[in-house]
Amino acid sequence: MFCRVSLELRYEFNAIGNWTTKSPLSDKLITHSQHPRSVMVWAGICASVKKPLIFVNLGVKVNKDYYLREILQRVLKPRFKSHFGRRVWIFQQDSAPAHKVKEVKDWCNVNFSGFISTQELPTYSPDLNPMYYSVWSILESRACAKPHKSLESLRHSLTREWDLITLEEVRAICENFSSRLRPCIKAKGGHFETS
């Protein structure tokens, strides 16, 4: 599951015209970029394991080839195969374009016996994906509690905070998954609210 975490470079705006005196708030004014620099990161979890973060290099486009080769084949399959052995496990991904390509779906069906394809999930429901309804927001809020001056600082903070998320937290999030499925089933895949 990929997430993009943005770095807002904060700076003071000192371009007050000659026609006025300096505003007492001018030193505190913070501006935001329309396109802040960011890092893209992949993570994999289940109730019994949390694997290390994988950072995508700057400028790399995560297309089907990159996703299949660098994430699924090189990272996901070996890491989770070593953890689960021959036991069946569920693999769920979101609806990112690289995930929906036939070649990727076919590879996942062959290599992951418990693969949930994007067609089996509601079109857009972050409430049904543990990474979205909990993990990414926990990680981002902890790692970005203070502003970062560089992408390296952001990466370091994400890694540190990821390592501090306990397996007990991850287990509780994953165990909450079935309680999130019930309202979806009751609504027959339609609109529903979760608490």
C-alpha positions as CSV (number, residue, x, y, z in Angstrom):
1,M,0.0,0.0,0.0
2,F,1.5,3.3,-1.1
3,C,1.2,6.6,0.7
4,R,2.5,10.0,-0.3
5,V,3.7,12.2,2.6
6,S,4.2,15.9,1.8
7,L,6.8,18.2,3.1
8,E,5.6,21.8,3.4
9,L,8.6,24.1,3.4
10,R,7.7,26.9,5.7
11,Y,9.1,30.4,5.2
12,E,8.3,33.9,6.2
13,F,6.6,36.2,3.7
14,N,8.4,39.6,4.0
15,A,7.2,41.3,0.8
16,I,5.1,44.1,2.5
17,G,5.0,47.2,0.3
18,N,6.5,50.6,1.1
19,W,3.0,52.0,1.6
20,T,2.4,50.5,5.0
21,T,4.2,49.8,8.2
22,K,5.3,46.3,9.1
23,S,2.4,44.2,10.3
24,P,2.9,42.6,13.7
25,L,1.7,39.3,12.2
26,S,4.1,39.4,9.2
27,D,6.7,37.4,11.1
28,K,4.2,34.7,11.8
29,L,2.7,34.3,8.4
30,I,3.2,30.9,6.9
31,T,2.6,30.1,3.3
32,H,1.9,26.8,1.7
33,S,3.1,25.5,-1.7
34,Q,0.5,24.2,-4.1
35,H,2.9,21.3,-4.9
36,P,4.9,20.6,-1.8
37,R,7.9,18.2,-2.1
38,S,7.0,14.8,-0.9
39,V,8.1,11.2,-0.5
40,M,6.3,8.1,-1.6
41,V,6.4,5.1,0.7
42,W,5.1,1.6,0.7
43,A,4.3,-0.5,3.8
44,G,2.8,-3.9,4.4
45,I,1.1,-5.1,7.6
46,C,-1.0,-7.9,9.0
47,A,-2.1,-8.8,12.5
48,S,1.1,-10.7,13.2
49,V,3.8,-8.6,11.4
50,K,4.7,-5.1,10.3
51,K,7.4,-5.0,7.6
52,P,9.9,-2.1,7.1
53,L,9.0,0.9,5.0
54,I,10.1,1.0,1.4
55,F,10.8,4.5,0.0
56,V,10.3,5.1,-3.7
57,N,13.2,7.1,-5.2
58,L,12.4,10.7,-6.1
59,G,11.2,11.1,-9.7
60,V,10.2,7.4,-10.0
61,K,6.8,6.8,-11.5
62,V,5.1,3.8,-10.0
63,N,3.7,2.2,-13.1
64,K,2.8,-1.5,-13.5
65,D,6.4,-2.5,-14.3
66,Y,7.9,-0.8,-11.3
67,Y,5.1,-2.0,-9.0
68,L,5.3,-5.6,-10.2
69,R,9.2,-5.8,-10.2
70,E,10.2,-3.6,-7.3
71,I,7.4,-4.0,-4.8
72,L,5.5,-7.3,-5.5
73,Q,8.4,-9.5,-6.7
74,R,11.4,-8.0,-4.9
75,V,9.8,-7.0,-1.6
76,L,6.3,-8.3,-0.9
77,K,6.4,-11.9,-2.0
78,P,9.8,-12.7,-0.3
79,R,9.0,-10.8,3.0
80,F,5.5,-12.3,3.5
81,K,6.4,-15.8,2.2
82,S,9.2,-15.9,4.8
83,H,6.7,-14.9,7.5
84,F,3.7,-17.1,6.5
85,G,5.5,-20.1,4.8
86,R,2.7,-22.2,3.3
87,R,-0.1,-20.7,5.3
88,V,-2.8,-18.9,3.4
89,W,-2.9,-15.2,3.8
90,I,-4.9,-12.3,2.4
91,F,-3.4,-9.7,0.1
92,Q,-5.4,-6.5,-0.4
93,Q,-4.3,-3.4,-2.3
94,D,-6.0,-0.2,-3.3
95,S,-7.2,0.9,-6.7
96,A,-4.1,2.7,-7.8
97,P,-3.7,2.5,-11.6
98,A,-0.6,0.2,-11.4
99,H,-2.6,-2.2,-9.2
100,K,-5.5,-2.6,-11.7
101,V,-3.5,-3.7,-14.7
102,K,-4.3,-7.2,-15.9
103,E,-0.7,-8.3,-15.8
104,V,-0.4,-7.3,-12.1
105,K,-3.8,-8.8,-11.1
106,D,-2.9,-12.1,-12.9
107,W,0.5,-12.2,-11.1
108,C,-1.2,-11.6,-7.8
109,N,-3.8,-14.4,-8.4
110,V,-1.0,-16.9,-9.2
111,N,1.3,-15.9,-6.3
112,F,-1.1,-15.0,-3.5
113,S,-3.8,-17.6,-2.8
114,G,-5.7,-15.1,-0.7
115,F,-5.6,-12.2,-3.2
116,I,-8.6,-9.8,-3.0
117,S,-8.8,-8.1,-6.4
118,T,-10.0,-4.5,-6.8
119,Q,-13.2,-5.8,-8.5
120,E,-14.1,-7.5,-5.2
121,L,-13.9,-4.3,-3.2
122,P,-16.2,-1.3,-3.2
123,T,-14.9,1.3,-5.7
124,Y,-13.6,3.7,-3.1
125,S,-13.8,2.8,0.5
126,P,-10.9,3.7,2.7
127,D,-13.0,2.4,5.6
128,L,-12.4,-1.1,4.4
129,N,-8.6,-0.9,4.2
130,P,-6.6,-0.9,7.5
131,M,-3.8,1.1,6.0
132,Y,-6.2,3.9,5.1
133,Y,-8.6,4.0,8.0
134,S,-5.8,4.0,10.5
135,V,-2.1,3.2,9.8
136,W,-1.2,6.0,7.4
137,S,-2.9,8.7,9.5
138,I,-1.2,7.5,12.7
139,L,2.2,7.5,10.9
140,E,1.7,10.9,9.3
141,S,0.5,12.6,12.4
142,R,3.4,11.3,14.5
143,A,6.1,11.8,11.8
144,C,4.9,15.3,10.9
145,A,4.1,16.6,14.4
146,K,6.9,19.1,13.7
147,P,7.8,20.7,10.4
148,H,10.7,19.2,8.4
149,K,13.3,21.3,6.6
150,S,14.3,18.5,4.2
151,L,13.1,15.3,2.6
152,E,15.8,13.4,4.4
153,S,14.5,14.7,7.7
154,L,11.0,13.6,6.7
155,R,12.2,10.1,5.6
156,H,14.1,9.7,8.9
157,S,11.1,10.8,10.9
158,L,8.8,8.4,9.0
159,T,11.1,5.5,9.6
160,R,11.6,6.3,13.3
161,E,7.8,6.7,13.9
162,W,7.0,3.5,11.8
163,D,9.4,1.6,14.0
164,L,7.6,3.0,17.1
165,I,4.2,1.7,16.0
166,T,3.8,-1.4,18.0
167,L,2.7,-4.8,16.8
168,E,-0.1,-4.6,19.4
169,E,-1.4,-1.4,17.7
170,V,-1.2,-3.0,14.3
171,R,-3.0,-6.2,15.6
172,A,-5.8,-4.1,17.1
173,I,-6.2,-2.2,13.8
174,C,-6.3,-5.5,11.8
175,E,-8.7,-7.1,14.2
176,N,-11.1,-4.1,13.8
177,F,-11.3,-4.9,10.1
178,S,-14.2,-7.4,10.4
179,S,-16.3,-5.0,12.4
180,R,-15.8,-2.5,9.5
181,L,-17.0,-5.1,7.0
182,R,-20.3,-5.7,8.8
183,P,-21.9,-2.3,7.9
184,C,-20.8,-2.7,4.3
185,I,-22.4,-6.1,4.0
186,K,-25.5,-4.8,5.8
187,A,-25.7,-1.9,3.3
188,K,-25.1,-4.4,0.4
189,G,-22.0,-2.5,-0.7
190,G,-23.9,0.9,-0.6
191,H,-23.2,3.9,1.5
192,F,-22.6,3.3,5.2
193,E,-21.2,5.1,8.2
194,T,-18.5,3.8,10.6
195,S,-17.6,5.2,14.0
